């Protein structure tokens, strides 16, 4: 956790950076809000604009006899949610990291035809990110997140992947869950 002084110093630095960018006529420098989540053993970032709501796991109904990646169904604003397990999609070592039930959250993601829920093991927090803090993706071979990572961002000294959950939902709507080895 950052101290209040570090937070204020960070805000002052961000304000100064924005002021300098405006003086140079750089209108590309933008900030956005990100949710930092843990999926299995890995932390990652999701754009807050891609998420409609955050639910607790107790809002789900379990379904027996379905694929391992399908957690259950939920109901949100009159819409049925197909809830998928983020560990199955993004973490190869999903069996090693079981989350505490109280920390589990479901990110509600609207699609074109359906709405989906993505179960994450923990919502670590919300951060504000400047566009110049992002880098091109570099993932290890065999990392299952590769199809859904556009960029990386440095947050509190860690390089975290930015998950494109909108692309994940698009793939789910049109082709279903890809088989993961």
N, C-alpha and C positions, 0 to 999 in steps of 0.2 A: 504494500500500500504506500502510496506517495504521501509525503508530509504536506500540510497545507502550504508551506513555503514553496516546495517544489511545484505544486499545482499552480500557484500564483506566478512563479517564475516562468513556467511553461506557457501560461496564458499570455504573459507579457511578450515572450518570444514570438508566439504565434501572431499577436497583434502587430508587432514590428515587421515580421515577415510579410504579412498581408499589406501593410502600408508601403513597404519597399516595392512589392510586386505591382501595386496600383500606380506608384510613381513611375515605374518602368513601362507601364502600359501593358503589363502581363495579365490578361484577363483569364488565362487558363488556370491559374492557381485557385483552386476551390477546396473547400472543406466539406466533409460528409461524416455522418455518424455511422459507427460500426459496432456490431455486437461481437464480443470475443467469447467464443464457446469452446468447450472441450468435448471432443468426440473420441471415446476410447482413451488412448494415450496421447493424442495429438490435440493441440490447440489450433484454432483457425478463426478467421474473421468472416462475418456475413454483413453485407450492407443492410442497415436498418430499413432503408426504403423498400427492400425486397420482402420484408416480413410484415404481415398484417397484424399479427397478435402473437403473444407468448402464453401458452397454457401449461398447467401442471399435468403430470402423468395421470393423476386421479380422474381426469376428465375423459379418459379413454375407455372404450369397451374392447376387451380381449376377444379375438376370434380364433377358434381352434381349427387345426388342420390346414393352415395356410403356410405359405413360404416363410422361411426364417427371417427374411428382411421386413416382413409385414407385421408391425407391432399391433395394430388394431384399427378401430375407427373412432372418430371423434365427431362432434357436432359443434359447429361454430356459425353463428349468425344465419341459421337456416340452411347451412350447407354441410354435407357429409364430407369428412376429411379422411382420406386414406393416409394413415400414419406409417411412415417407414423408419427403420432403424438406421440412424446415422453411422453407427459402428459398422454395420454390414456394408454400407456404401463407401465409407471413407477410411476405415481402419482395418488393416490386415490382421492385427492381433486383437480382435474384438473380444475373444473369450478371456483374455488376461485382465481386462479392466471392467469390472462391474461397478456401476455407479450406485451411489446411495439414492434411494427412491425420492428422498426429499429434495435432492439437487437436480433431478431429471426435469427437463423442460421440453415442450413441443413447440417448434417454430411453425406458425401457420403461414403457408406460402400460396398465394392465389396463382392459378394457371389460367390458360385460355378456356378450357372446358371443365376442368376439375380443380378442386383445392386439395392441397397436400399438407401433411404435418411431417416435420422432420424431428425425430427424437434425438436430442443431444444430452450428453451426460451431465453437463453443467453449463450454466450461463455465468461466465466469469465477470462480465461487466460490459459497460458501454464506453467507447472511446471516440474522440473526434480526430479525424485523420485529414491531413492536407494532401492534396493530389501529388505533390512533389516528393512525398515519402514512399511512393509505390515503385516497385521494380518489376521487371519481367519474371515470369515463373521459371523456377529451376527446381525440378523434383527428381528424387531418386528413381531409378528404373524400377518398375513394378508398383509405384505408388498409385493407388486406385483413385486418388483425388484428381489426377492429371486432367481428366476430361472436364472437370468443373472448376479448375483454377485458372484465372486470367492473369493475376498479378500477386505479388507479395507486398506486404507492408511491414515496416519496422515499428513495433509498439513496445515501449519500455525495454528496449535493448534486445528484443526477440524479433526475428523475421518470421512472420506468420502468413500462411496462404490466405488469399481472399477467395472464398468459395462463391461460385456463380450458381446460386440455388435456382435462379430463374431458368438457366440452361438445364439443370437437373430435372426440374418440373416439366420442361418442354420435352425432354427425352422420355420421361415417364409417361406423359400423355400420348405420345406418338408411337413409341416402340416398346414400352414396358421396361421392367427392370433388366439391365444388362447382366449377364452371368459373370460373376467375379470368381476367379480361380483361387 
